[in-house]
Amino acid sequence: RGFEILAVRKDEGKKYDFAKLDRAEYIVKIETNNTFDLKSFMENEELKVMKKSKSGIKESDIRPYIHDISEVSKDDNSLTLKMCLAAGNIYNLKPETVIDAMEKYSDDFKAEFFVVHRAKILAGNKELIK
């Protein structure tokens, strides 16, 4: 209820090898009244935040799992970022966790609201699903 099906297709065989999935690309629009210095944030060697895992909630360094973050646009009330993050069986990093780190490692930044759109699923540099 509330969803409209736009297209359906049947795939024969094993078209996608999800075992090779290692990253996902997201477009994240963040509503904020504060500034954010993306360059300084990405220069951090460690970004430790509380992260939920199978064994519970624990502090984790997420920096090695951020492949790239770039600014798409910004204005007085919002910031739009493209994030390429680890995804898959070995490690999965959610954009929400990155936003937690952004708030923790920036003196003034606070996300009031955000919207996440997963744009791509990748295996290495090969796009599995767009």
BALO-24631 format. One line per 5 residues: their letters; for each residue y, x, z of N, C-alpha, C. Coordinates in steps of 0.05 Angstrom, whole numbers, padded with zeros to 5 digits. Atoms other than C-alpha are relative to their C-alpha. Layout:
<nodes>
a) Y,X,Z,Y,X,Z,Y,X,Z  ...
</nodes>
This chain:
<nodes>
rgfei) -00023,00017,00000,00000,00000,00000,00025,00018,00000  -00024,-00015,00002,00068,00027,-00019,-00001,00023,-00019  00002,-00021,00020,00042,00076,-00071,-00006,-00012,-00027  00005,00008,00028,00042,00068,-00146,-00016,00022,-00013  00016,-00020,00014,-00013,00103,-00185,00011,00002,-00028
lavrk) -00013,-00005,00026,00019,00135,-00246,-00019,00010,-00021  00020,-00010,00019,-00041,00170,-00277,-00025,00007,00014  00027,-00007,-00011,-00115,00183,-00267,-00014,00016,-00022  00016,-00015,00020,-00160,00234,-00300,-00026,00009,00013  00027,-00008,-00009,-00233,00253,-00293,-00004,00029,-00009
degkk) 00006,-00027,00006,-00249,00327,-00289,-00030,00005,-00001  00028,-00007,00003,-00316,00352,-00313,-00005,00028,00011  00007,-00027,-00010,-00348,00409,-00275,00020,00011,00020  -00017,-00013,-00019,-00312,00459,-00232,00024,00012,-00014  -00024,-00009,00014,-00244,00464,-00263,00017,00019,00017
ydfak) -00016,-00016,-00018,-00209,00494,-00202,-00018,00014,00020  00015,-00015,-00020,-00238,00549,-00158,00018,00003,00024  -00017,00000,-00024,-00205,00532,-00092,-00006,00022,00020  00007,-00022,-00017,-00241,00589,-00058,00020,00023,-00004  -00019,-00021,00006,-00190,00635,-00092,00029,-00007,00007
ldrae) -00027,00009,-00008,-00130,00595,-00068,00010,00019,00022  -00011,-00018,-00020,-00084,00642,-00030,00029,-00005,00006  -00028,00006,-00006,-00013,00614,-00033,00008,-00026,-00012  -00012,00025,00010,00029,00553,-00045,00030,00004,-00001  -00029,-00001,00004,00100,00544,-00069,00012,-00027,00008
yivki) -00013,00025,-00010,00145,00493,-00035,00030,00001,-00006  -00029,00004,00001,00215,00466,-00046,00006,-00015,00026  -00006,00010,-00027,00245,00453,00023,00030,-00005,00001  -00028,00007,-00004,00310,00415,00032,00005,-00005,00029  -00006,00001,-00028,00339,00424,00101,00029,-00010,00004
etnnt) -00026,00009,-00008,00396,00383,00129,00009,00015,00024  -00010,-00015,-00022,00439,00426,00173,00030,00002,-00002  -00029,-00004,00000,00512,00436,00193,00006,00029,00006  -00004,-00028,-00007,00501,00510,00206,-00006,00018,-00024  00006,-00019,00021,00498,00572,00163,-00026,00014,00006
fdlks) 00025,-00015,-00003,00435,00612,00152,00001,00025,-00018  00000,-00025,00015,00430,00685,00131,-00028,00007,-00008  00027,-00004,00010,00367,00688,00090,-00007,00029,-00003  00005,-00029,00003,00374,00762,00075,-00008,00013,00026  00006,-00011,-00027,00376,00781,00149,-00027,-00010,00010
fmene) 00025,00012,-00009,00318,00734,00164,-00024,00014,-00013  00022,-00012,00014,00274,00765,00111,-00003,00030,00006  00002,-00028,-00007,00290,00836,00135,-00015,00004,00026  00016,-00003,-00025,00253,00822,00201,-00028,00010,-00007  00028,-00010,00004,00188,00862,00205,-00020,-00019,00013
elkvm) 00017,00019,-00014,00160,00810,00253,00015,-00026,00003  -00011,00027,-00005,00171,00735,00259,-00021,-00014,00017  00020,00011,-00019,00133,00712,00321,00009,-00028,00008  -00005,00028,-00008,00129,00637,00333,-00027,-00011,00011  00024,00014,-00009,00081,00589,00367,-00012,-00015,-00023
kksks) 00013,00012,00023,00030,00567,00316,-00027,-00012,00009  00025,00014,-00006,-00026,00517,00322,-00023,00011,-00017  00023,-00010,00015,-00094,00544,00303,-00025,-00015,00010  00025,00013,-00008,-00167,00522,00311,-00006,00005,00030  00005,-00006,-00028,-00169,00556,00379,00023,-00008,00019
gikes) -00022,00009,-00017,-00105,00524,00404,00027,00010,-00010  -00027,-00010,00007,-00031,00541,00404,00004,00028,00012  -00005,-00028,-00009,-00014,00615,00407,00023,00012,-00016  -00021,-00014,00014,00041,00663,00388,-00012,00015,-00023  00010,-00013,00024,00031,00689,00318,00023,00012,-00016
dirpy) -00020,-00012,00018,00069,00737,00272,-00005,-00011,-00028  00003,00013,00026,00080,00697,00208,00011,00017,-00023  -00014,-00015,00021,00120,00750,00170,-00019,00010,-00022  00017,-00009,00022,00060,00779,00131,-00009,-00023,-00018  00009,00023,00016,00045,00709,00105,00022,-00015,-00015
ihdis) -00022,00010,00016,00113,00695,00076,00002,00019,-00024  -00001,-00016,00024,00107,00720,00004,00028,00002,-00011  -00028,00000,00010,00178,00700,-00016,00014,-00025,00009  -00017,00023,-00005,00235,00655,00003,00026,00006,-00016  -00025,-00003,00015,00295,00644,-00043,00016,-00025,00003
evskd) -00019,00022,-00002,00356,00600,-00039,00002,-00014,-00027  -00004,00015,00024,00358,00545,-00091,00028,-00011,-00001  -00027,00010,-00001,00423,00513,-00069,00009,-00004,00029  -00010,00007,-00026,00468,00501,-00009,00027,-00012,-00003  -00026,00011,-00002,00528,00460,00010,00007,-00002,00030
dnslt) -00009,00002,-00027,00564,00440,00074,-00021,-00012,00019  00018,00015,-00017,00507,00396,00099,-00030,00006,-00006  00028,-00004,00006,00443,00422,00067,-00005,00028,-00012  00010,-00025,00011,00403,00483,00046,-00026,-00006,-00013  00026,00004,00014,00348,00481,-00006,-00012,00028,-00006
lkmcl) 00014,-00026,00003,00297,00538,-00007,-00025,-00004,-00016  00026,-00001,00013,00238,00556,-00050,-00016,00020,00017  00017,-00017,-00017,00182,00584,-00005,-00027,00004,-00013  00027,-00006,00009,00119,00619,-00028,-00014,00011,00024  00013,-00005,-00026,00072,00619,00032,-00030,00003,-00003
aagni) 00029,-00002,-00001,00001,00638,00048,-00013,-00028,00003  00014,00025,-00002,-00047,00580,00038,-00029,00005,-00007  00028,-00003,00006,-00122,00573,00037,-00017,00003,00024  00020,-00002,-00021,-00184,00588,00078,00006,00022,00020  -00004,-00023,-00018,-00162,00655,00107,00024,-00005,00018
ynlkp) -00024,00006,-00016,-00091,00636,00130,00016,-00021,-00014  -00016,00022,00012,-00048,00575,00120,00026,-00001,00016  -00026,00001,-00012,00026,00576,00135,00016,-00024,-00010  -00015,00024,00007,00065,00511,00136,00030,00006,-00001  -00029,-00003,00000,00139,00508,00117,00013,-00007,00026
etvid) -00011,00008,-00026,00152,00474,00184,00000,00023,00019  00002,-00023,-00017,00129,00537,00219,00021,00021,-00007  -00021,-00018,00009,00176,00579,00177,00027,-00010,00010  -00025,00011,-00010,00233,00532,00196,00003,00005,00030  -00001,-00008,-00029,00215,00543,00270,00009,00028,00003
ameky) -00007,-00029,-00001,00221,00618,00258,00030,00003,-00008  -00028,-00002,00008,00288,00608,00222,00018,-00008,00023  -00016,00009,-00023,00315,00571,00283,-00001,00021,00022  00003,-00020,-00021,00287,00623,00331,00015,00026,-00005  -00011,-00026,00006,00312,00684,00294,00029,-00001,-00011
sddfk) -00028,00003,00008,00381,00657,00276,00016,-00012,00023  -00016,00009,-00023,00435,00648,00329,00011,-00029,-00003  -00013,00026,00003,00468,00587,00298,-00016,-00021,-00015  00014,00018,00018,00417,00555,00252,-00017,-00021,00016  00016,00022,-00011,00387,00487,00271,-00005,-00020,-00023
aeffv) 00007,00020,00020,00349,00442,00222,00001,-00027,00013  -00003,00028,-00011,00370,00370,00235,-00023,-00017,-00012  00021,00015,00015,00320,00342,00183,-00008,00016,-00023  00008,-00014,00024,00279,00370,00127,-00021,-00015,-00016  00019,00012,00018,00238,00348,00067,-00015,00022,-00014
vhrak) 00017,-00020,00013,00180,00389,00039,-00014,-00011,-00024  00015,00008,00024,00153,00384,-00032,-00016,00024,-00008  00017,-00022,00010,00093,00427,-00051,00001,-00001,-00030  -00005,-00001,00029,00109,00448,-00122,-00024,00012,-00015  00022,-00014,00014,00049,00493,-00138,-00021,00009,00020
ilagn) 00021,-00013,-00015,-00018,00517,-00112,-00009,00023,-00017  00004,-00024,00016,-00033,00588,-00133,-00024,00016,00010  00021,-00020,-00006,-00091,00638,-00135,00010,00026,-00013  -00013,-00023,00011,-00057,00705,-00142,00025,-00009,-00014  -00023,00009,00016,-00006,00694,-00197,-00007,-00023,-00018
kelik) 00009,00022,00017,-00047,00640,-00231,00003,-00027,00014  -00005,00026,-00011,-00026,00569,-00220,-00025,-00017,-00002  00024,00017,00001,-00085,00524,-00200,00008,-00029,-00005  -00010,00028,00003,-00048,00458,-00193,00030,00000,00003  -00029,00003,-00001,00024,00440,-00207,00007,-00027,00010
</nodes>
